[in-house]
């Protein structure tokens, strides 16, 4: 990690955020101690983004987690992979597909809709645009609302990755904590 974690949050809002994070995840996540402790003004934004993802999207939750995890893997963000898997575990989603994400093109675990979504976010992440063929495939499997949601999830995950990777924020063991909590 390039910046030291701040164990004692500087503001009341940050102290509350630390407490909520520990209550929800089993520990205060490192980005909270490195990023949000230094910029507490980001906390309401971060909270709102999480709420939008959890309560406003029509894409099914397992697909959302697969998409975020794949983007994080592509970007080398081990923290983001860890927290995506932890969230999946806490929502009682099997990790079998997550373990085989690097083989999503050939694995029988994935259906055409999932493959299309993963291809779309991969191309968008790597190239910052997608080909007409990729977009046509996405249109076959997703409504216009779902396409916008996939695109937003991809952009949001890339944002998180671009915060964590340069600061060398690594995984926190959140998936293991979640597995212990749910008895998986």
Secondary structure, 3 states (H helix, E strand, C coil): CCCCCCCCCCCHHHHHHHHHHHHHHCCCCHHHHHHHCCCHHHHHHHHHHHHHHHHHCCCCHHHHHHHHHHHHHHHCCHHHHHHHHHHHHHCCCCCHHHHCHHHCCCCCCCCHHHHHHHHHHHHHHHHCCCCHHHHHHHHHHCCHHHHHHHHHHHHHHHHHHHHHCCCCCCCCCHHHHHHHHHCC
